[in-house]
Amino acid sequence: MSKKVLFLFLLVLLYSSAWADDTRYNVSKLRLQYLQASKEEAVAKQFHKKMSAYNDDDPLLLAYKAASEAVMAKYVWNPYSKLKQVKTANAIFEDAVALDNDNAEIRFLRFTLQHYVPRYLNLSGQVEEDKNLIIRSLQDYPNSGMSKPLARTIRDFMLTKDHCTEAEKKILRNISI
């Protein structure tokens, strides 16, 4: 009888561990955590710790892992450490894009990093490429595979500041989401 109980216990433990891993990297939650991480250092540290533990090859989760590296650059004071974080983020973004070249969310996350990196560092070479893919994907909405809230968030971000030219902003304003 005790072998059956032990087996059942191990089975439940394995099942609950697998379930916990699936929910740990819930993309909807990661989006919110990333947004909070960009505003609060303590959240950024938790987000970075969580994403640093991710060692699989899902392209979107890799992009959030890269974003966690990038957001940490905001909170370190040492210029060398900032540069190291940005280079690490860029390398992970390259892997994510290589796995899913047409994913607008991945491209958007990379764009949000590269747009703010000083050009002289030569770490923002895909800004225009990413921006063009993002705009095309928004134009294809709802057939682009993005959810309505995600598409709206991306469009609204692209319309702020100097992310797009006036001509591109005109295109974005005419997209109904």
N, C-alpha and C positions, 0 to 999 in steps of 0.2 A: 504494500500500500504506500509506503513512504517513497518508493521510486516513482510511483505515479504522481504523487503530490510534488515531488522535486521536478519531474519532467514538466508538469503543468505550470509550476512556478517559473521555470526557465523559459517556457514558451510565452507566457504572459510578459515576462521581463524583456525578451527579445522583441516581441510585438510592440510593446510600449516604447522601447528605445527607437525602433524604426519610425514609429509615429512621431516621436519627439523630434527626430532629425528632419522629417518632412515639414513640420510646422515651424521649426527653427528658422528656416530660410523661406518663409512665405513672402512672395514678391510684394504683395500689397503692404505688408508690414514693413518690409525693407524700404519701400518708397517713403513711408512716413518717418522711419528712423533716420534715413539719409537727410531728409529735410530738416529734422530736429538737430541732427549732428552738425549741419552747416550753421546752426545758430547757437549751440551750447557745447562747450568743450567736454563736459562730463558725458554727455550723450555720445559725442564723437568718439571718445575713448572706448565706451561700451560697444558701439557699432563697429569700431575697428577691431576690437578684440574678438567679437563674434565672427566677423567676416574673415579675419586672419586664419581662423580655424577651418574655413571652407577649403577643401582640397579636391573637389570634383571638377567636372568640365562642362557644366551647364553655362552656356555663353552669357545669359542674362545675370546669373549669380556671380560669374566672374567679373562682369561689369560693375556690379555693386561692391565686389571686393576691391576693385580698382578705385571706385569712388570713395571707399572708406580710407584708402591710402591717401587719396588726394585731399580729402577733407581734413585729415590730420596735419597736412602741411600748413594749414591755416593757423594751427595752434602751437606749432613749435617756433621758438624764437631764433634758433641757429640757422643761418642761411644755408649751410651745408646740409643740415637735416631736412630743411624744406625742399631743397633740390633733390635729395635722395628719395623723399616721399613722392615727389612728382614723377621722377624717373621710374620708380617702381609702379606707380599707377599707370603710366603710359605703357609700360611693358605688359601689364595685365590686360589693359584695354586692347592692345594689339592681338593678344590671344583670343579675347572675346570676339573681336571683329572678325578674326580669321575663322572662327567657328560659326558665326552668323552675320555675314557681311551686310545683309539688308535689314537688320533689326533697328528700327528707328529709336527705340529706347536706349539701346546700347550706344548708338551714335550720339544721342542727346546727352547721355552721361559723359561721354568723352568730350563732346563739345563744351560742356559746362566747365570742364577742367582746362582744356586747351585755349579757350577764348580768353581766360584770365592769366595765362602764363606769358611772361614777357617774350616777345618774338625773338629777341637776340639769343635766347637760350636754345633755339631750334628744337623745341619740344611741342610745337603747335602746328605741325605741318598738315594736319587733316581738317582744320577748321572749316574751310570752304567746302570740302568734300562732304563732311558731316552735315553742314548746314543745308547743302543742296538735297541730300537724302532725306533730311528731316522735313524740309518744305514739300518735297515730292510725296512723302508718306502722309503728311497732313492733307495735301490735295487729294490723295486717294481715299481719305477717311470717308466712310467707315470700312472700306475694303482693305485697309492697310493692316488690320489685325489689332489696332490699338483700341483700348477701351475709351469711352467718351471722357471720363475724368482725366485719363492720361493725355489724350489728344488735346484737351482743353488746357491742361497744365503746361504742356510743351509749347503750344501756340502762344499762350499768354506770356511765358518766359521769353520766347523769341521776339515778341513785340516790345519788350522793355529795353531800355538803354540803347547801346550800340551793337546789339547782337545781329541786326540785319540792316540792309540798306533800306531806304525809303521805298524803293520799288518792291523789294521782298516783303516789307511790312504791308504794303498795299495788297499783295497777293494773300498774305496771311489773314488780313482783316476781312477778306471776301470769302474765307472758308467758313462754312456753316458747321458748327459742332454743337 
